[in-house]
Amino acid sequence: MYSRASFASTQSAAMVTLIRSGAPNTKKVTLLAGAVYPIGAVLGIIDASKKANVSLAAANDGSQVPQYVLSYTVDATGGDVEAMAIETGDLIGSQLVLGAGHTLASIRAGLRDKGITFDG
């Protein structure tokens, strides 16, 4: 188990692999139970529950709209988990993990409007 200090260091080190420049702003989100979410996962928010899930283009619950990028890998197989997600920042496009039906081109404008930019 991580101590608070080493856990924070691990999170910061992992997030560096996503960052192209500058320091991103993060926000706490609640990840929907039932999955392991990888670092760089592009997240959408489910309208009814306000929980985050990997954004899938074919979803119709609100999560089809990309909102955030997960800062580190999170195991939510045992239940909902709070985690930090990037809400603004300049990221490395090849490090983003896209849900089915999304491409970098399809999410670029929407994330840019929210303050997330990326190369590629």
Biopython code that builds the backbone (N, CA, C, O; Angstrom):
import numpy as np
from Bio.PDB.StructureBuilder import StructureBuilder

atoms = [
    (1, "MET", "N", (0.838, -1.176, 0.000)),
    (1, "MET", "CA", (0.000, 0.000, 0.000)),
    (1, "MET", "C", (0.884, 1.241, 0.000)),
    (1, "MET", "O", (1.936, 1.256, 0.640)),
    (2, "TYR", "N", (0.468, 2.262, -0.704)),
    (2, "TYR", "CA", (1.235, 3.509, -0.760)),
    (2, "TYR", "C", (0.949, 4.367, 0.461)),
    (2, "TYR", "O", (-0.166, 4.387, 0.981)),
    (3, "SER", "N", (1.973, 5.071, 0.906)),
    (3, "SER", "CA", (1.735, 6.118, 1.898)),
    (3, "SER", "C", (1.228, 7.332, 1.130)),
    (3, "SER", "O", (1.346, 7.389, -0.094)),
    (4, "ARG", "N", (0.678, 8.280, 1.831)),
    (4, "ARG", "CA", (0.130, 9.466, 1.174)),
    (4, "ARG", "C", (1.196, 10.160, 0.323)),
    (4, "ARG", "O", (0.916, 10.517, -0.821)),
    (5, "ALA", "N", (2.394, 10.357, 0.841)),
    (5, "ALA", "CA", (3.446, 11.071, 0.112)),
    (5, "ALA", "C", (3.896, 10.306, -1.123)),
    (5, "ALA", "O", (4.029, 10.901, -2.192)),
    (6, "SER", "N", (4.134, 9.009, -1.007)),
    (6, "SER", "CA", (4.613, 8.268, -2.169)),
    (6, "SER", "C", (3.510, 8.087, -3.198)),
    (6, "SER", "O", (3.786, 8.039, -4.397)),
    (7, "PHE", "N", (2.248, 7.985, -2.742)),
    (7, "PHE", "CA", (1.138, 7.865, -3.681)),
    (7, "PHE", "C", (1.040, 9.129, -4.523)),
    (7, "PHE", "O", (0.858, 9.048, -5.737)),
    (8, "ALA", "N", (1.159, 10.297, -3.893)),
    (8, "ALA", "CA", (1.110, 11.560, -4.631)),
    (8, "ALA", "C", (2.250, 11.633, -5.640)),
    (8, "ALA", "O", (2.055, 12.105, -6.760)),
    (9, "SER", "N", (3.451, 11.165, -5.252)),
    (9, "SER", "CA", (4.584, 11.174, -6.172)),
    (9, "SER", "C", (4.337, 10.250, -7.354)),
    (9, "SER", "O", (4.675, 10.584, -8.490)),
    (10, "THR", "N", (3.747, 9.087, -7.091)),
    (10, "THR", "CA", (3.443, 8.136, -8.158)),
    (10, "THR", "C", (2.450, 8.729, -9.136)),
    (10, "THR", "O", (2.610, 8.584, -10.348)),
    (11, "GLN", "N", (1.425, 9.396, -8.626)),
    (11, "GLN", "CA", (0.433, 10.037, -9.489)),
    (11, "GLN", "C", (1.099, 11.084, -10.371)),
    (11, "GLN", "O", (0.863, 11.120, -11.578)),
    (12, "SER", "N", (1.921, 11.927, -9.782)),
    (12, "SER", "CA", (2.572, 12.992, -10.539)),
    (12, "SER", "C", (3.483, 12.429, -11.619)),
    (12, "SER", "O", (3.500, 12.934, -12.741)),
    (13, "ALA", "N", (4.240, 11.388, -11.290)),
    (13, "ALA", "CA", (5.152, 10.788, -12.264)),
    (13, "ALA", "C", (4.370, 10.189, -13.428)),
    (13, "ALA", "O", (4.782, 10.323, -14.580)),
    (14, "ALA", "N", (3.261, 9.540, -13.147)),
    (14, "ALA", "CA", (2.453, 8.941, -14.210)),
    (14, "ALA", "C", (1.873, 10.014, -15.110)),
    (14, "ALA", "O", (1.867, 9.863, -16.332)),
    (15, "MET", "N", (1.387, 11.094, -14.522)),
    (15, "MET", "CA", (0.746, 12.142, -15.304)),
    (15, "MET", "C", (1.722, 12.796, -16.273)),
    (15, "MET", "O", (1.313, 13.270, -17.333)),
    (16, "VAL", "N", (3.006, 12.829, -15.926)),
    (16, "VAL", "CA", (4.008, 13.452, -16.788)),
    (16, "VAL", "C", (4.018, 12.811, -18.173)),
    (16, "VAL", "O", (4.312, 13.497, -19.153)),
    (17, "THR", "N", (3.708, 11.527, -18.287)),
    (17, "THR", "CA", (3.714, 10.865, -19.587)),
    (17, "THR", "C", (2.618, 11.393, -20.507)),
    (17, "THR", "O", (2.649, 11.125, -21.708)),
    (18, "LEU", "N", (1.655, 12.132, -19.976)),
    (18, "LEU", "CA", (0.561, 12.695, -20.769)),
    (18, "LEU", "C", (0.826, 14.131, -21.206)),
    (18, "LEU", "O", (0.263, 14.595, -22.197)),
    (19, "ILE", "N", (1.672, 14.826, -20.475)),
    (19, "ILE", "CA", (1.810, 16.276, -20.625)),
    (19, "ILE", "C", (2.801, 16.636, -21.719)),
    (19, "ILE", "O", (3.932, 16.151, -21.741)),
    (20, "ARG", "N", (2.352, 17.501, -22.631)),
    (20, "ARG", "CA", (3.233, 18.008, -23.678)),
    (20, "ARG", "C", (3.937, 19.260, -23.191)),
    (20, "ARG", "O", (5.138, 19.417, -23.410)),
    (21, "SER", "N", (3.206, 20.160, -22.532)),
    (21, "SER", "CA", (3.822, 21.371, -21.982)),
    (21, "SER", "C", (2.945, 21.940, -20.880)),
    (21, "SER", "O", (1.741, 21.688, -20.820)),
    (22, "GLY", "N", (3.579, 22.711, -20.012)),
    (22, "GLY", "CA", (2.853, 23.380, -18.942)),
    (22, "GLY", "C", (2.393, 22.430, -17.853)),
    (22, "GLY", "O", (2.789, 21.266, -17.797)),
    (23, "ALA", "N", (1.548, 22.964, -16.994)),
    (23, "ALA", "CA", (0.998, 22.191, -15.873)),
    (23, "ALA", "C", (-0.518, 22.134, -16.032)),
    (23, "ALA", "O", (-1.175, 23.174, -16.065)),
    (24, "PRO", "N", (-1.071, 20.943, -16.131)),
    (24, "PRO", "CA", (-2.516, 20.831, -16.304)),
    (24, "PRO", "C", (-3.271, 21.153, -15.013)),
    (24, "PRO", "O", (-2.722, 21.049, -13.916)),
    (25, "ASN", "N", (-4.510, 21.537, -15.158)),
    (25, "ASN", "CA", (-5.421, 21.679, -14.017)),
    (25, "ASN", "C", (-6.214, 20.397, -13.926)),
    (25, "ASN", "O", (-6.625, 19.834, -14.941)),
    (26, "THR", "N", (-6.427, 19.937, -12.705)),
    (26, "THR", "CA", (-7.166, 18.700, -12.512)),
    (26, "THR", "C", (-8.423, 18.938, -11.692)),
    (26, "THR", "O", (-8.583, 19.963, -11.028)),
    (27, "LYS", "N", (-9.306, 17.953, -11.765)),
    (27, "LYS", "CA", (-10.576, 18.007, -11.051)),
    (27, "LYS", "C", (-10.889, 16.602, -10.557)),
    (27, "LYS", "O", (-10.595, 15.619, -11.236)),
    (28, "LYS", "N", (-11.492, 16.509, -9.363)),
    (28, "LYS", "CA", (-11.889, 15.210, -8.839)),
    (28, "LYS", "C", (-13.162, 14.759, -9.552)),
    (28, "LYS", "O", (-14.119, 15.524, -9.673)),
    (29, "VAL", "N", (-13.168, 13.515, -10.023)),
    (29, "VAL", "CA", (-14.349, 12.906, -10.646)),
    (29, "VAL", "C", (-14.605, 11.566, -9.967)),
    (29, "VAL", "O", (-13.705, 10.985, -9.360)),
    (30, "THR", "N", (-15.822, 11.089, -10.072)),
    (30, "THR", "CA", (-16.152, 9.756, -9.575)),
    (30, "THR", "C", (-16.273, 8.830, -10.765)),
    (30, "THR", "O", (-17.127, 9.025, -11.630)),
    (31, "LEU", "N", (-15.413, 7.818, -10.809)),
    (31, "LEU", "CA", (-15.422, 6.849, -11.899)),
    (31, "LEU", "C", (-16.455, 5.767, -11.622)),
    (31, "LEU", "O", (-16.545, 5.252, -10.507)),
    (32, "LEU", "N", (-17.227, 5.429, -12.634)),
    (32, "LEU", "CA", (-18.245, 4.396, -12.546)),
    (32, "LEU", "C", (-17.599, 3.041, -12.262)),
    (32, "LEU", "O", (-16.590, 2.690, -12.874)),
    (33, "ALA", "N", (-18.170, 2.295, -11.349)),
    (33, "ALA", "CA", (-17.660, 0.978, -10.982)),
    (33, "ALA", "C", (-17.676, 0.015, -12.165)),
    (33, "ALA", "O", (-18.467, 0.156, -13.098)),
    (34, "GLY", "N", (-16.776, -0.971, -12.096)),
    (34, "GLY", "CA", (-16.824, -2.073, -13.044)),
    (34, "GLY", "C", (-15.702, -2.145, -14.054)),
    (34, "GLY", "O", (-15.748, -2.976, -14.961)),
    (35, "ALA", "N", (-14.687, -1.293, -13.925)),
    (35, "ALA", "CA", (-13.617, -1.302, -14.923)),
    (35, "ALA", "C", (-12.304, -0.842, -14.303)),
    (35, "ALA", "O", (-12.279, -0.204, -13.250)),
    (36, "VAL", "N", (-11.212, -1.184, -14.986)),
    (36, "VAL", "CA", (-9.914, -0.577, -14.713)),
    (36, "VAL", "C", (-9.739, 0.490, -15.772)),
    (36, "VAL", "O", (-9.746, 0.192, -16.967)),
    (37, "TYR", "N", (-9.583, 1.728, -15.344)),
    (37, "TYR", "CA", (-9.453, 2.860, -16.248)),
    (37, "TYR", "C", (-7.972, 3.182, -16.431)),
    (37, "TYR", "O", (-7.284, 3.447, -15.445)),
    (38, "PRO", "N", (-7.465, 3.168, -17.657)),
    (38, "PRO", "CA", (-6.038, 3.428, -17.869)),
    (38, "PRO", "C", (-5.702, 4.921, -17.834)),
    (38, "PRO", "O", (-6.543, 5.772, -18.124)),
    (39, "ILE", "N", (-4.476, 5.208, -17.478)),
    (39, "ILE", "CA", (-3.998, 6.584, -17.565)),
    (39, "ILE", "C", (-4.234, 7.088, -18.994)),
    (39, "ILE", "O", (-3.982, 6.369, -19.961)),
    (40, "GLY", "N", (-4.710, 8.309, -19.115)),
    (40, "GLY", "CA", (-4.958, 8.890, -20.426)),
    (40, "GLY", "C", (-6.333, 8.606, -20.995)),
    (40, "GLY", "O", (-6.642, 9.057, -22.098)),
    (41, "ALA", "N", (-7.178, 7.861, -20.263)),
    (41, "ALA", "CA", (-8.527, 7.572, -20.755)),
    (41, "ALA", "C", (-9.311, 8.867, -20.917)),
    (41, "ALA", "O", (-9.338, 9.706, -20.017)),
    (42, "VAL", "N", (-9.942, 9.017, -22.061)),
    (42, "VAL", "CA", (-10.799, 10.179, -22.312)),
    (42, "VAL", "C", (-12.159, 9.856, -21.703)),
    (42, "VAL", "O", (-12.795, 8.865, -22.062)),
    (43, "LEU", "N", (-12.591, 10.702, -20.782)),
    (43, "LEU", "CA", (-13.787, 10.452, -19.999)),
    (43, "LEU", "C", (-14.945, 11.355, -20.395)),
    (43, "LEU", "O", (-14.756, 12.511, -20.774)),
    (44, "GLY", "N", (-16.137, 10.801, -20.299)),
    (44, "GLY", "CA", (-17.365, 11.563, -20.419)),
    (44, "GLY", "C", (-18.132, 11.433, -19.119)),
    (44, "GLY", "O", (-17.834, 10.557, -18.307)),
    (45, "ILE", "N", (-19.115, 12.291, -18.914)),
    (45, "ILE", "CA", (-19.901, 12.285, -17.686)),
    (45, "ILE", "C", (-21.319, 11.812, -17.993)),
    (45, "ILE", "O", (-21.977, 12.335, -18.892)),
    (46, "ILE", "N", (-21.776, 10.827, -17.243)),
    (46, "ILE", "CA", (-23.132, 10.312, -17.394)),
    (46, "ILE", "C", (-24.091, 11.326, -16.784)),
    (46, "ILE", "O", (-23.954, 11.682, -15.613)),
    (47, "ASP", "N", (-25.050, 11.788, -17.560)),
    (47, "ASP", "CA", (-25.969, 12.838, -17.105)),
    (47, "ASP", "C", (-26.697, 12.474, -15.814)),
    (47, "ASP", "O", (-26.719, 13.272, -14.877)),
    (48, "ALA", "N", (-27.285, 11.298, -15.749)),
    (48, "ALA", "CA", (-28.138, 10.921, -14.624)),
    (48, "ALA", "C", (-27.377, 10.790, -13.310)),
    (48, "ALA", "O", (-27.857, 11.240, -12.270)),
    (49, "SER", "N", (-26.185, 10.174, -13.345)),
    (49, "SER", "CA", (-25.444, 9.895, -12.110)),
    (49, "SER", "C", (-24.309, 10.873, -11.841)),
    (49, "SER", "O", (-23.801, 10.939, -10.722)),
    (50, "LYS", "N", (-23.908, 11.628, -12.853)),
    (50, "LYS", "CA", (-22.751, 12.536, -12.771)),
    (50, "LYS", "C", (-21.445, 11.791, -12.560)),
    (50, "LYS", "O", (-20.461, 12.380, -12.112)),
    (51, "LYS", "N", (-21.423, 10.493, -12.879)),
    (51, "LYS", "CA", (-20.199, 9.707, -12.775)),
    (51, "LYS", "C", (-19.489, 9.677, -14.118)),
    (51, "LYS", "O", (-20.116, 9.774, -15.173)),
    (52, "ALA", "N", (-18.165, 9.541, -14.059)),
    (52, "ALA", "CA", (-17.346, 9.512, -15.265)),
    (52, "ALA", "C", (-17.197, 8.080, -15.755)),
    (52, "ALA", "O", (-17.168, 7.130, -14.972)),
    (53, "ASN", "N", (-17.102, 7.954, -17.073)),
    (53, "ASN", "CA", (-16.906, 6.679, -17.733)),
    (53, "ASN", "C", (-16.074, 6.954, -18.980)),
    (53, "ASN", "O", (-16.011, 8.096, -19.435)),
    (54, "VAL", "N", (-15.437, 5.929, -19.540)),
    (54, "VAL", "CA", (-14.735, 6.112, -20.806)),
    (54, "VAL", "C", (-15.765, 6.590, -21.828)),
    (54, "VAL", "O", (-16.830, 5.990, -21.970)),
    (55, "SER", "N", (-15.448, 7.651, -22.524)),
    (55, "SER", "CA", (-16.370, 8.222, -23.508)),
    (55, "SER", "C", (-16.441, 7.332, -24.748)),
    (55, "SER", "O", (-15.430, 7.088, -25.407)),
    (56, "LEU", "N", (-17.627, 6.858, -25.055)),
    (56, "LEU", "CA", (-17.885, 6.047, -26.252)),
    (56, "LEU", "C", (-18.764, 6.861, -27.188)),
    (56, "LEU", "O", (-19.771, 7.420, -26.754)),
    (57, "ALA", "N", (-18.404, 6.937, -28.453)),
    (57, "ALA", "CA", (-19.148, 7.760, -29.405)),
    (57, "ALA", "C", (-20.616, 7.353, -29.503)),
    (57, "ALA", "O", (-21.471, 8.211, -29.722)),
    (58, "ALA", "N", (-20.929, 6.068, -29.346)),
    (58, "ALA", "CA", (-22.300, 5.589, -29.514)),
    (58, "ALA", "C", (-23.134, 5.666, -28.231)),
    (58, "ALA", "O", (-24.319, 5.334, -28.252)),
    (59, "ALA", "N", (-22.543, 6.093, -27.133)),
    (59, "ALA", "CA", (-23.310, 6.198, -25.885)),
    (59, "ALA", "C", (-24.399, 7.254, -26.057)),
    (59, "ALA", "O", (-24.269, 8.155, -26.886)),
    (60, "ASN", "N", (-25.460, 7.145, -25.282)),
    (60, "ASN", "CA", (-26.527, 8.156, -25.354)),
    (60, "ASN", "C", (-26.948, 8.606, -23.957)),
    (60, "ASN", "O", (-28.088, 9.013, -23.736)),
    (61, "ASP", "N", (-25.999, 8.524, -23.018)),
    (61, "ASP", "CA", (-26.279, 8.902, -21.633)),
    (61, "ASP", "C", (-25.540, 10.169, -21.213)),
    (61, "ASP", "O", (-25.507, 10.504, -20.029)),
    (62, "GLY", "N", (-24.950, 10.871, -22.172)),
    (62, "GLY", "CA", (-24.158, 12.065, -21.887)),
    (62, "GLY", "C", (-22.668, 11.803, -21.931)),
    (62, "GLY", "O", (-21.887, 12.713, -22.211)),
    (63, "SER", "N", (-22.259, 10.566, -21.658)),
    (63, "SER", "CA", (-20.826, 10.257, -21.618)),
    (63, "SER", "C", (-20.188, 10.193, -23.000)),
    (63, "SER", "O", (-18.972, 10.047, -23.118)),
    (64, "GLN", "N", (-21.012, 10.302, -24.052)),
    (64, "GLN", "CA", (-20.465, 10.308, -25.405)),
    (64, "GLN", "C", (-19.668, 11.588, -25.689)),
    (64, "GLN", "O", (-18.898, 11.639, -26.648)),
    (65, "VAL", "N", (-19.850, 12.603, -24.870)),
    (65, "VAL", "CA", (-19.150, 13.885, -25.040)),
    (65, "VAL", "C", (-17.888, 13.871, -24.172)),
    (65, "VAL", "O", (-17.994, 13.858, -22.945)),
    (66, "PRO", "N", (-16.702, 13.873, -24.780)),
    (66, "PRO", "CA", (-15.469, 13.881, -23.998)),
    (66, "PRO", "C", (-15.364, 15.143, -23.140)),
    (66, "PRO", "O", (-15.601, 16.255, -23.611)),
    (67, "GLN", "N", (-15.002, 14.944, -21.868)),
    (67, "GLN", "CA", (-14.912, 16.056, -20.918)),
    (67, "GLN", "C", (-13.538, 16.191, -20.269)),
    (67, "GLN", "O", (-13.031, 17.300, -20.100)),
    (68, "TYR", "N", (-12.936, 15.054, -19.905)),
    (68, "TYR", "CA", (-11.709, 15.038, -19.114)),
    (68, "TYR", "C", (-10.783, 13.936, -19.608)),
    (68, "TYR", "O", (-11.166, 13.097, -20.424)),
    (69, "VAL", "N", (-9.542, 13.958, -19.089)),
    (69, "VAL", "CA", (-8.564, 12.905, -19.357)),
    (69, "VAL", "C", (-8.057, 12.412, -18.005)),
    (69, "VAL", "O", (-7.616, 13.203, -17.171)),
    (70, "LEU", "N", (-8.124, 11.105, -17.798)),
    (70, "LEU", "CA", (-7.724, 10.534, -16.513)),
    (70, "LEU", "C", (-6.226, 10.694, -16.288)),
    (70, "LEU", "O", (-5.422, 10.418, -17.179)),
    (71, "SER", "N", (-5.857, 11.143, -15.087)),
    (71, "SER", "CA", (-4.462, 11.461, -14.758)),
    (71, "SER", "C", (-3.591, 10.254, -14.447)),
    (71, "SER", "O", (-2.370, 10.337, -14.572)),
    (72, "TYR", "N", (-4.182, 9.138, -14.046)),
    (72, "TYR", "CA", (-3.430, 7.946, -13.668)),
    (72, "TYR", "C", (-4.371, 6.746, -13.757)),
    (72, "TYR", "O", (-5.590, 6.917, -13.792)),
    (73, "THR", "N", (-3.826, 5.558, -13.795)),
    (73, "THR", "CA", (-4.622, 4.345, -13.885)),
    (73, "THR", "C", (-5.378, 4.119, -12.577)),
    (73, "THR", "O", (-4.828, 4.285, -11.488)),
    (74, "VAL", "N", (-6.658, 3.735, -12.708)),
    (74, "VAL", "CA", (-7.507, 3.535, -11.530)),
    (74, "VAL", "C", (-8.286, 2.231, -11.679)),
    (74, "VAL", "O", (-8.881, 1.962, -12.722)),
    (75, "ASP", "N", (-8.269, 1.434, -10.622)),
    (75, "ASP", "CA", (-9.043, 0.190, -10.581)),
    (75, "ASP", "C", (-10.372, 0.466, -9.877)),
    (75, "ASP", "O", (-10.408, 0.676, -8.664)),
    (76, "ALA", "N", (-11.446, 0.464, -10.635)),
    (76, "ALA", "CA", (-12.789, 0.670, -10.079)),
    (76, "ALA", "C", (-13.620, -0.601, -10.193)),
    (76, "ALA", "O", (-14.849, -0.537, -10.229)),
    (77, "THR", "N", (-12.957, -1.762, -10.249)),
    (77, "THR", "CA", (-13.705, -3.010, -10.386)),
    (77, "THR", "C", (-14.502, -3.334, -9.128)),
    (77, "THR", "O", (-15.487, -4.070, -9.198)),
    (78, "GLY", "N", (-14.098, -2.802, -7.990)),
    (78, "GLY", "CA", (-14.783, -3.104, -6.740)),
    (78, "GLY", "C", (-15.826, -2.083, -6.336)),
    (78, "GLY", "O", (-16.465, -2.242, -5.296)),
    (79, "GLY", "N", (-16.014, -1.044, -7.124)),
    (79, "GLY", "CA", (-16.982, 0.001, -6.778)),
    (79, "GLY", "C", (-16.544, 1.334, -7.347)),
    (79, "GLY", "O", (-15.438, 1.469, -7.872)),
    (80, "ASP", "N", (-17.426, 2.317, -7.237)),
    (80, "ASP", "CA", (-17.098, 3.670, -7.699)),
    (80, "ASP", "C", (-15.844, 4.166, -6.980)),
    (80, "ASP", "O", (-15.642, 3.872, -5.802)),
    (81, "VAL", "N", (-15.002, 4.919, -7.694)),
    (81, "VAL", "CA", (-13.755, 5.426, -7.134)),
    (81, "VAL", "C", (-13.596, 6.883, -7.522)),
    (81, "VAL", "O", (-13.826, 7.257, -8.672)),
    (82, "GLU", "N", (-13.198, 7.712, -6.554)),
    (82, "GLU", "CA", (-12.852, 9.099, -6.859)),
    (82, "GLU", "C", (-11.427, 9.138, -7.395)),
    (82, "GLU", "O", (-10.544, 8.446, -6.888)),
    (83, "ALA", "N", (-11.212, 9.954, -8.427)),
    (83, "ALA", "CA", (-9.894, 10.067, -9.047)),
    (83, "ALA", "C", (-9.722, 11.477, -9.594)),
    (83, "ALA", "O", (-10.684, 12.235, -9.718)),
    (84, "MET", "N", (-8.492, 11.808, -9.913)),
    (84, "MET", "CA", (-8.206, 13.119, -10.492)),
    (84, "MET", "C", (-8.123, 13.000, -12.015)),
    (84, "MET", "O", (-7.494, 12.094, -12.562)),
    (85, "ALA", "N", (-8.778, 13.942, -12.668)),
    (85, "ALA", "CA", (-8.785, 13.967, -14.127)),
    (85, "ALA", "C", (-8.363, 15.356, -14.590)),
    (85, "ALA", "O", (-8.638, 16.357, -13.928)),
    (86, "ILE", "N", (-7.700, 15.398, -15.720)),
    (86, "ILE", "CA", (-7.244, 16.666, -16.299)),
    (86, "ILE", "C", (-8.439, 17.368, -16.923)),
    (86, "ILE", "O", (-9.163, 16.786, -17.732)),
    (87, "GLU", "N", (-8.644, 18.654, -16.531)),
    (87, "GLU", "CA", (-9.725, 19.434, -17.132)),
    (87, "GLU", "C", (-9.204, 20.518, -18.061)),
    (87, "GLU", "O", (-9.941, 20.989, -18.927)),
    (88, "THR", "N", (-7.940, 20.927, -17.899)),
    (88, "THR", "CA", (-7.290, 21.818, -18.856)),
    (88, "THR", "C", (-5.816, 21.431, -18.931)),
    (88, "THR", "O", (-5.214, 21.050, -17.927)),
    (89, "GLY", "N", (-5.247, 21.529, -20.118)),
    (89, "GLY", "CA", (-3.836, 21.229, -20.275)),
    (89, "GLY", "C", (-3.475, 20.942, -21.714)),
    (89, "GLY", "O", (-4.344, 20.766, -22.568)),
    (90, "ASP", "N", (-2.174, 20.899, -21.970)),
    (90, "ASP", "CA", (-1.632, 20.611, -23.296)),
    (90, "ASP", "C", (-0.999, 19.218, -23.221)),
    (90, "ASP", "O", (0.030, 19.027, -22.573)),
    (91, "LEU", "N", (-1.634, 18.243, -23.897)),
    (91, "LEU", "CA", (-1.283, 16.842, -23.729)),
    (91, "LEU", "C", (-0.679, 16.234, -24.988)),
    (91, "LEU", "O", (-0.678, 16.854, -26.052)),
    (92, "ILE", "N", (-0.165, 15.015, -24.854)),
    (92, "ILE", "CA", (0.406, 14.258, -25.965)),
    (92, "ILE", "C", (-0.698, 13.367, -26.525)),
    (92, "ILE", "O", (-1.147, 12.440, -25.852)),
    (93, "GLY", "N", (-1.129, 13.639, -27.732)),
    (93, "GLY", "CA", (-2.259, 12.935, -28.332)),
    (93, "GLY", "C", (-2.085, 11.434, -28.396)),
    (93, "GLY", "O", (-3.050, 10.696, -28.195)),
    (94, "SER", "N", (-0.881, 10.962, -28.672)),
    (94, "SER", "CA", (-0.665, 9.518, -28.799)),
    (94, "SER", "C", (-0.809, 8.790, -27.465)),
    (94, "SER", "O", (-0.890, 7.562, -27.448)),
    (95, "GLN", "N", (-0.842, 9.510, -26.355)),
    (95, "GLN", "CA", (-0.989, 8.899, -25.037)),
    (95, "GLN", "C", (-2.443, 8.830, -24.568)),
    (95, "GLN", "O", (-2.736, 8.241, -23.528)),
    (96, "LEU", "N", (-3.360, 9.437, -25.345)),
    (96, "LEU", "CA", (-4.770, 9.405, -24.970)),
    (96, "LEU", "C", (-5.369, 8.054, -25.304)),
    (96, "LEU", "O", (-5.054, 7.470, -26.341)),
    (97, "VAL", "N", (-6.222, 7.558, -24.440)),
    (97, "VAL", "CA", (-6.898, 6.286, -24.638)),
    (97, "VAL", "C", (-8.340, 6.597, -25.007)),
    (97, "VAL", "O", (-9.109, 7.106, -24.192)),
    (98, "LEU", "N", (-8.694, 6.280, -26.252)),
    (98, "LEU", "CA", (-9.997, 6.651, -26.785)),
    (98, "LEU", "C", (-10.980, 5.494, -26.715)),
    (98, "LEU", "O", (-10.621, 4.343, -26.967)),
    (99, "GLY", "N", (-12.223, 5.810, -26.369)),
    (99, "GLY", "CA", (-13.283, 4.823, -26.387)),
    (99, "GLY", "C", (-13.721, 4.547, -27.813)),
    (99, "GLY", "O", (-13.381, 5.293, -28.731)),
    (100, "ALA", "N", (-14.477, 3.471, -27.997)),
    (100, "ALA", "CA", (-14.952, 3.050, -29.321)),
    (100, "ALA", "C", (-15.660, 4.185, -30.046)),
    (100, "ALA", "O", (-16.491, 4.890, -29.475)),
    (101, "GLY", "N", (-15.311, 4.341, -31.311)),
    (101, "GLY", "CA", (-15.956, 5.331, -32.165)),
    (101, "GLY", "C", (-15.321, 6.704, -32.142)),
    (101, "GLY", "O", (-15.666, 7.552, -32.964)),
    (102, "HIS", "N", (-14.397, 6.947, -31.218)),
    (102, "HIS", "CA", (-13.716, 8.243, -31.164)),
    (102, "HIS", "C", (-12.355, 8.146, -31.853)),
    (102, "HIS", "O", (-11.711, 7.097, -31.850)),
    (103, "THR", "N", (-11.940, 9.255, -32.437)),
    (103, "THR", "CA", (-10.599, 9.424, -32.976)),
    (103, "THR", "C", (-10.056, 10.735, -32.426)),
    (103, "THR", "O", (-10.808, 11.545, -31.884)),
    (104, "LEU", "N", (-8.757, 10.943, -32.565)),
    (104, "LEU", "CA", (-8.210, 12.228, -32.134)),
    (104, "LEU", "C", (-8.905, 13.373, -32.870)),
    (104, "LEU", "O", (-9.199, 14.410, -32.276)),
    (105, "ALA", "N", (-9.164, 13.182, -34.155)),
    (105, "ALA", "CA", (-9.830, 14.232, -34.935)),
    (105, "ALA", "C", (-11.246, 14.504, -34.421)),
    (105, "ALA", "O", (-11.682, 15.655, -34.390)),
    (106, "SER", "N", (-11.960, 13.460, -34.022)),
    (106, "SER", "CA", (-13.348, 13.650, -33.607)),
    (106, "SER", "C", (-13.487, 14.298, -32.232)),
    (106, "SER", "O", (-14.529, 14.879, -31.927)),
    (107, "ILE", "N", (-12.454, 14.205, -31.403)),
    (107, "ILE", "CA", (-12.558, 14.795, -30.066)),
    (107, "ILE", "C", (-11.809, 16.124, -29.930)),
    (107, "ILE", "O", (-11.956, 16.820, -28.926)),
    (108, "ARG", "N", (-11.003, 16.477, -30.945)),
    (108, "ARG", "CA", (-10.132, 17.650, -30.840)),
    (108, "ARG", "C", (-10.891, 18.946, -30.529)),
    (108, "ARG", "O", (-10.560, 19.625, -29.557)),
    (109, "ALA", "N", (-11.882, 19.297, -31.319)),
    (109, "ALA", "CA", (-12.579, 20.583, -31.144)),
    (109, "ALA", "C", (-13.310, 20.641, -29.806)),
    (109, "ALA", "O", (-13.258, 21.656, -29.112)),
    (110, "GLY", "N", (-13.985, 19.561, -29.444)),
    (110, "GLY", "CA", (-14.732, 19.550, -28.194)),
    (110, "GLY", "C", (-13.838, 19.696, -26.974)),
    (110, "GLY", "O", (-14.162, 20.447, -26.054)),
    (111, "LEU", "N", (-12.717, 18.985, -26.955)),
    (111, "LEU", "CA", (-11.799, 19.116, -25.825)),
    (111, "LEU", "C", (-11.098, 20.464, -25.836)),
    (111, "LEU", "O", (-10.848, 21.036, -24.775)),
    (112, "ARG", "N", (-10.780, 20.979, -27.011)),
    (112, "ARG", "CA", (-10.152, 22.305, -27.089)),
    (112, "ARG", "C", (-11.069, 23.357, -26.476)),
    (112, "ARG", "O", (-10.603, 24.247, -25.765)),
    (113, "ASP", "N", (-12.376, 23.260, -26.749)),
    (113, "ASP", "CA", (-13.337, 24.208, -26.170)),
    (113, "ASP", "C", (-13.357, 24.128, -24.647)),
    (113, "ASP", "O", (-13.706, 25.105, -23.984)),
    (114, "LYS", "N", (-12.991, 22.992, -24.091)),
    (114, "LYS", "CA", (-12.965, 22.808, -22.646)),
    (114, "LYS", "C", (-11.590, 23.143, -22.049)),
    (114, "LYS", "O", (-11.431, 23.173, -20.828)),
    (115, "GLY", "N", (-10.607, 23.391, -22.907)),
    (115, "GLY", "CA", (-9.274, 23.761, -22.421)),
    (115, "GLY", "C", (-8.239, 22.671, -22.480)),
    (115, "GLY", "O", (-7.153, 22.812, -21.917)),
    (116, "ILE", "N", (-8.563, 21.567, -23.167)),
    (116, "ILE", "CA", (-7.585, 20.485, -23.340)),
    (116, "ILE", "C", (-7.149, 20.468, -24.802)),
    (116, "ILE", "O", (-7.964, 20.300, -25.708)),
    (117, "THR", "N", (-5.843, 20.646, -25.009)),
    (117, "THR", "CA", (-5.286, 20.577, -26.356)),
    (117, "THR", "C", (-4.285, 19.419, -26.407)),
    (117, "THR", "O", (-3.787, 18.966, -25.377)),
    (118, "PHE", "N", (-4.006, 18.955, -27.614)),
    (118, "PHE", "CA", (-3.049, 17.869, -27.778)),
    (118, "PHE", "C", (-2.470, 17.907, -29.182)),
    (118, "PHE", "O", (-3.062, 18.473, -30.102)),
    (119, "ASP", "N", (-1.297, 17.293, -29.330)),
    (119, "ASP", "CA", (-0.654, 17.209, -30.629)),
    (119, "ASP", "C", (-1.206, 15.998, -31.387)),
    (119, "ASP", "O", (-1.987, 15.213, -30.849)),
    (120, "GLY", "N", (-0.789, 15.867, -32.625)),
    (120, "GLY", "CA", (-1.166, 14.661, -33.393)),
    (120, "GLY", "C", (-2.470, 14.748, -34.119)),
    (120, "GLY", "O", (-2.870, 13.794, -34.787)),
]
sb = StructureBuilder()
sb.init_structure("model")
sb.init_model(0)
sb.init_chain("A")
sb.init_seg("    ")
for serial, (resi, resn, name, xyz) in enumerate(atoms, 1):
    if name == "N":
        sb.init_residue(resn, " ", resi, " ")
    sb.init_atom(name, np.array(xyz, "f"), 0.0, 1.0, " ", f" {name:<3s}", serial, name[0])
structure = sb.get_structure()
